[in-house]
């Protein structure tokens, strides 16, 4: 049996759908379903059972037939300020799961985050000193705390942490402000005929020329399955395209996928985020390639065409 936490969420539900497409349905889904629509991500999935996250540890005590835990569950809101909640939900829960997996020789793959890199001044190298990184928000710190704990304990030789960069793709409709810029751009074009982007407040970047490493969700789940099927590589790995692209590029690609001419408006950045806004992120991917992963990720344009034309324009938002 494979356990997937965060299974009703964005990456988790795409991951389960991808497992189903490979003929795997001996899967236990774990999540927290409250008053939002992410339960809809479960409707097309095949699985043996569903548990609330509060029930998982009791289940683990009574089930010895577990091959792997793919731990995608977390509070991923970069605006969350409840420190105690984030440390309990993102750090302590992951810590307890990891200990069980290590003690029982269960494959453990968990979601870390590129937010651990902070403002990027120390680079985006998954082979660098993780203890020198300075996350810019509490979410990033809650992920960093476990990465550091795993490194100190020597666990990273056996478990895999994935530092997701800016992921976009199907099954993210429920994420609100945390949804990808592609999803937001598509809806702005549908509703208003234009897209709004933040102006640059740095002289070395023109408006809309701020850069991110955008990665298509279907590439991200392929990578998770690679580490599931190849048991030897452990450690922290970046999950990005390896190529930073501008927000202007992203928006123009979205218009192109919708067969419309681009119309972009630039608006002032809120003062509340000016001092913690990232102008550049780019995953270094050398370590991943050396591990044996050779699959070529979608380019930004390819991923956006696939997402917009195969999902969003068909009002089919589920993978």
C-alpha positions as CSV (number, residue, x, y, z in Angstrom):
1,X,0.0,0.0,0.0
2,X,1.1,3.6,-0.7
3,X,-0.1,6.4,1.5
4,X,-0.5,9.9,0.1
5,X,-1.0,12.8,2.4
6,X,-2.5,16.0,1.2
7,X,-4.3,13.8,-1.3
8,X,-7.1,16.2,-2.0
9,X,-4.8,19.0,-2.5
10,X,-3.1,20.3,-5.7
11,X,0.0,18.2,-6.1
12,X,-1.3,15.3,-4.0
13,X,-4.4,14.7,-6.1
14,X,-2.3,15.0,-9.4
15,X,0.0,12.4,-7.9
16,X,-2.8,9.9,-7.1
17,X,-4.3,10.4,-10.5
18,X,-0.9,9.6,-12.1
19,X,-0.5,6.5,-9.9
20,X,-4.0,5.4,-11.1
21,X,-3.0,5.9,-14.7
22,X,-0.1,3.4,-14.0
23,X,-2.6,0.9,-12.7
24,X,-1.9,1.6,-9.0
25,X,-5.0,2.0,-6.8
26,X,-3.8,0.3,-3.5
27,X,-3.6,3.8,-2.1
28,X,-4.7,5.3,1.2
29,X,-5.6,8.9,0.9
30,X,-5.0,11.3,3.9
31,X,-6.1,14.9,4.1
32,X,-8.2,17.5,6.0
33,X,-11.5,18.4,4.3
34,X,-13.1,21.5,5.6
35,X,-15.3,24.1,4.0
36,X,-13.7,24.4,0.6
37,X,-14.0,22.6,-2.7
38,X,-10.9,20.5,-2.7
39,X,-13.0,17.4,-2.0
40,X,-13.8,17.6,-5.7
41,X,-10.3,16.5,-6.5
42,X,-11.1,13.1,-5.0
43,X,-14.0,12.3,-7.3
44,X,-12.1,10.8,-10.2
45,X,-9.5,9.0,-8.1
46,X,-9.3,5.2,-7.3
47,X,-8.2,4.3,-3.8
48,X,-8.9,1.8,-1.0
49,X,-9.7,4.3,1.8
50,X,-9.6,7.9,3.0
51,X,-8.5,9.1,6.5
52,X,-8.5,12.5,8.2
53,X,-4.9,13.4,9.0
54,X,-5.7,13.1,12.7
55,X,-6.4,9.3,12.2
56,X,-3.2,8.4,10.3
57,X,-0.9,7.5,13.2
58,X,-3.5,5.0,14.7
59,X,-3.8,3.4,11.3
60,X,0.0,3.1,11.0
61,X,0.1,1.2,14.3
62,X,-2.3,-1.4,12.9
63,X,-1.1,-1.7,9.3
64,X,2.2,-3.4,8.5
65,X,1.7,-3.6,4.7
66,X,2.9,-0.1,3.7
67,X,5.4,0.4,0.9
68,X,5.7,4.2,0.9
69,X,4.4,7.4,2.4
70,X,4.3,10.3,-0.1
71,X,3.9,13.2,2.3
72,X,2.5,16.1,0.3
73,X,0.3,17.4,3.0
74,X,1.1,20.8,4.7
75,X,-0.2,24.3,5.2
76,X,1.3,25.9,2.1
77,X,0.0,29.5,2.7
78,X,3.0,31.9,2.7
79,X,0.7,34.4,4.4
80,X,-0.1,32.2,7.4
81,X,1.2,33.8,10.6
82,X,0.1,31.3,13.2
83,X,3.6,30.0,14.1
84,X,2.5,27.3,16.5
85,X,0.1,25.9,13.9
86,X,2.7,25.8,11.2
87,X,5.3,24.2,13.4
88,X,2.8,21.5,14.6
89,X,1.3,20.9,11.1
90,X,4.4,21.2,8.9
91,X,7.3,20.3,11.1
92,X,6.1,18.1,14.0
93,X,3.8,16.0,11.8
94,X,6.5,15.4,9.2
95,X,9.0,14.5,11.9
96,X,6.7,11.9,13.4
97,X,6.0,10.4,10.0
98,X,9.6,10.3,9.1
99,X,10.6,8.5,12.3
100,X,8.0,5.8,11.7
101,X,9.2,5.3,8.1
102,X,12.8,5.0,9.1
103,X,12.1,2.6,11.9
104,X,10.0,0.3,9.5
105,X,12.0,0.7,6.3
106,X,9.1,2.5,4.5
107,X,10.0,4.8,1.6
108,X,9.4,8.4,2.7
109,X,9.2,11.2,0.2
110,X,8.1,14.6,1.5
111,X,7.4,18.1,0.2
112,X,9.9,20.7,1.2
113,X,9.8,24.1,-0.5
114,X,11.8,26.6,-2.5
115,X,10.6,29.0,0.2
116,X,13.4,27.7,2.3
117,X,15.9,29.6,0.1
118,X,14.6,33.0,1.3
119,X,15.5,36.0,-0.8
120,X,17.9,33.9,-2.9
121,X,21.0,35.7,-1.8
122,X,22.5,32.3,-0.9
123,X,21.5,30.8,-4.2
124,X,19.1,28.0,-5.1
125,X,21.5,25.1,-4.9
126,X,20.2,21.9,-3.3
127,X,23.7,20.9,-2.6
128,X,24.5,24.0,-0.5
129,X,24.6,24.5,3.2
130,X,20.9,24.3,4.3
131,X,21.8,25.7,7.7
132,X,22.8,29.0,6.2
133,X,19.5,29.6,4.5
134,X,17.2,32.4,5.8
135,X,13.5,31.8,4.9
136,X,11.5,35.0,4.5
137,X,8.2,33.8,5.9
138,X,7.0,31.4,8.6
139,X,5.9,28.8,6.1
140,X,9.4,28.6,4.6
141,X,10.8,28.3,8.1
142,X,8.5,25.4,9.0
143,X,9.8,23.5,6.0
144,X,13.4,24.5,6.7
145,X,13.1,23.3,10.3
146,X,12.5,19.7,9.2
147,X,15.1,19.8,6.4
148,X,17.7,20.8,9.0
149,X,16.5,18.2,11.5
150,X,16.7,15.5,8.8
151,X,20.2,16.6,7.8
152,X,21.5,16.7,11.5
153,X,20.1,13.2,12.1
154,X,21.6,11.7,8.9
155,X,18.1,10.8,7.6
156,X,18.6,12.4,4.2
157,X,20.6,9.3,3.1
158,X,17.4,7.3,3.2
159,X,14.5,9.8,2.7
160,X,13.8,12.3,-0.1
161,X,12.8,15.9,0.4
162,X,11.5,17.8,-2.7
163,X,11.9,21.6,-2.9
164,X,9.0,22.6,-5.1
165,X,9.4,25.9,-6.9
166,X,6.4,27.7,-8.6
167,X,4.2,24.8,-9.6
168,X,1.1,25.3,-11.8
169,X,-1.4,22.9,-13.3
170,X,-4.7,21.1,-12.9
171,X,-6.4,20.6,-9.5
172,X,-5.4,24.0,-8.0
173,X,-8.7,25.8,-8.4
174,X,-9.4,25.7,-4.7
175,X,-6.2,27.4,-3.6
176,X,-7.5,31.0,-3.7
177,X,-4.6,33.5,-3.3
178,X,-2.1,30.7,-3.3
179,X,-3.1,29.5,-6.8
180,X,-0.6,29.9,-9.6
181,X,-0.2,33.0,-11.7
182,X,-1.2,30.9,-14.8
183,X,-4.6,30.1,-13.1
184,X,-5.1,33.7,-12.1
185,X,-4.1,35.0,-15.5
186,X,-6.5,32.7,-17.3
187,X,-9.4,33.9,-15.1
188,X,-8.4,37.6,-15.4
189,X,-8.4,37.2,-19.2
190,X,-11.8,35.5,-19.1
191,X,-13.3,38.1,-16.8
192,X,-11.6,41.3,-17.8
193,X,-9.7,40.8,-21.1
194,X,-6.4,41.8,-19.5
195,X,-3.9,40.7,-16.8
196,X,-2.6,42.7,-14.0
197,X,1.1,42.3,-12.9
198,X,3.0,44.0,-10.2
199,X,5.3,46.9,-11.2
200,X,8.9,46.5,-10.4
201,X,10.3,48.5,-7.5
202,X,13.9,47.8,-8.4
203,X,15.8,49.7,-11.1
204,X,17.5,46.5,-12.4
205,X,14.1,44.9,-13.3
206,X,11.6,46.4,-15.7
207,X,7.8,46.0,-14.9
208,X,6.8,42.3,-15.4
209,X,10.4,41.2,-15.9
210,X,10.6,39.7,-12.4
211,X,11.6,36.1,-12.8
212,X,10.5,32.8,-11.3
213,X,11.2,29.1,-12.0
214,X,7.8,27.8,-13.1
215,X,7.3,24.1,-13.3
216,X,4.3,22.1,-14.7
217,X,2.6,19.9,-12.1
218,X,2.7,16.9,-14.4
219,X,6.5,17.1,-14.5
220,X,6.5,17.4,-10.7
221,X,4.5,14.2,-10.2
222,X,6.8,12.3,-12.7
223,X,9.7,13.2,-10.5
224,X,7.9,12.0,-7.3
225,X,7.3,8.7,-9.0
226,X,10.9,8.4,-10.1
227,X,12.0,8.6,-6.4
228,X,9.3,6.1,-5.5
229,X,10.5,3.6,-8.0
230,X,14.2,4.2,-7.5
231,X,14.8,3.5,-3.8
232,X,18.5,4.3,-3.7
233,X,18.7,8.1,-4.1
234,X,18.1,10.0,-0.9
235,X,18.5,13.7,0.0
236,X,17.0,17.1,-0.8
237,X,16.3,17.8,-4.5
238,X,15.0,20.9,-6.3
239,X,11.8,20.5,-8.3
240,X,11.9,23.3,-10.9
241,X,12.5,23.7,-14.6
242,X,16.0,25.0,-14.1
243,X,15.2,28.1,-16.2
244,X,13.9,31.3,-14.7
245,X,11.2,33.0,-16.9
246,X,9.6,36.4,-16.5
247,X,6.0,37.1,-15.5
248,X,5.6,38.8,-18.9
249,X,6.6,35.5,-20.6
250,X,4.0,33.6,-18.6
251,X,1.2,36.0,-19.3
252,X,2.0,36.2,-23.0
253,X,2.0,32.4,-23.2
254,X,-1.4,32.3,-21.5
255,X,-2.9,34.8,-24.0
256,X,-1.3,32.8,-26.8
257,X,-2.8,29.5,-25.5
258,X,-6.2,31.2,-25.6
259,X,-5.5,32.6,-29.1
260,X,-5.8,36.2,-27.9
261,X,-3.5,39.2,-28.2
262,X,-1.7,40.1,-24.9
263,X,-3.1,43.0,-22.8
264,X,-1.0,43.6,-19.6
265,X,-1.6,46.3,-17.0
266,X,1.1,47.0,-14.3
267,X,-0.1,47.9,-10.8
268,X,1.8,49.0,-7.6
269,X,3.0,46.2,-5.4
270,X,1.3,46.3,-1.9
271,X,3.7,47.8,0.7
272,X,3.1,44.8,2.9
273,X,5.0,42.5,0.6
274,X,7.6,44.8,-0.9
275,X,10.3,43.9,1.6
276,X,9.9,40.2,1.1
277,X,9.2,40.0,-2.6
278,X,11.4,37.7,-4.6
279,X,12.6,39.1,-7.9
280,X,14.4,36.0,-9.1
281,X,14.2,32.2,-8.5
282,X,15.9,29.5,-10.5
283,X,16.4,25.9,-9.4
284,X,19.8,24.4,-9.8
285,X,19.1,20.9,-11.2
286,X,22.5,19.3,-11.5
287,X,22.1,17.0,-8.4
288,X,18.8,15.7,-9.8
289,X,20.3,14.9,-13.2
290,X,23.2,13.1,-11.5
291,X,20.8,10.9,-9.6
292,X,19.7,9.4,-12.9
293,X,16.5,11.4,-13.7
294,X,16.7,12.1,-17.4
295,X,13.2,13.2,-18.3
296,X,13.0,16.6,-20.0
297,X,10.5,18.9,-18.4
298,X,7.9,20.9,-20.4
299,X,9.0,24.4,-21.4
300,X,6.9,27.2,-19.9
301,X,5.0,27.6,-23.2
302,X,4.4,23.8,-23.6
303,X,3.1,23.5,-20.0
304,X,0.8,26.5,-20.3
305,X,-0.6,25.3,-23.6
306,X,-1.3,21.9,-22.0
307,X,-2.9,23.3,-18.9
308,X,-5.0,26.0,-20.5
309,X,-6.2,24.1,-23.6
310,X,-6.6,20.6,-22.1
311,X,-8.0,21.7,-18.7
312,X,-9.0,25.4,-18.1
313,X,-10.6,26.2,-21.5
314,X,-12.6,23.0,-21.3
315,X,-13.7,23.9,-17.7
316,X,-12.1,20.5,-16.8
317,X,-9.9,21.4,-13.9
318,X,-9.1,17.9,-12.7
319,X,-6.2,15.7,-13.8
